[in-house]
């Protein structure tokens, strides 16, 4: 029973770290990368469709991205979705593909993005700690019901604390990587 609770908590904590990593990937840097468009949907024949399913992304150079739709009729919808996403980029359509040139980030904008990344990291840390708290509540309930002893609870708590620490450090590592990426000129 204890092992199941610990395994479930570790799985949920990993999901929280993965979610933080995905969220941080959407924060724009001076570099063009397809992950910026992960959460953008284009209206394709009346249905919201993720851009990754509509087009191929290539990066001819570090600051530009070329989005080539599989179906040319979707080019207008892709361009509109990118413009409406408010990423701070201006897509241009040449009839065959959508080209995006990333503007150079100002120092003020970099600081703003770093602040945003820190906020997302803190949200992930809070999620990890909430998962720990819920697991501890389950363990304490088991002890109260007499299913486990005090020593078992103590060992489980130490193991859970170690797991929590490991995942909080993972979130910090993701944040550190994103801050370095944003600070790079």
TAUR-V508054 format. One record per helix or strand of 2 or more residues. SS is the DSSP state (H for helix, E for strand). FROM is the first residue (numbers start at 1). LEN is the number of residues. If there is no record, write none. Layout:
{{SS:FROM:LEN} {SS:FROM:LEN}}
//
This chain:
{{H:2:24} {H:34:4} {E:41:4} {E:47:4} {H:51:4} {E:55:7} {E:64:6} {H:72:13} {E:92:2} {E:98:4} {H:107:38} {H:150:34}}
//
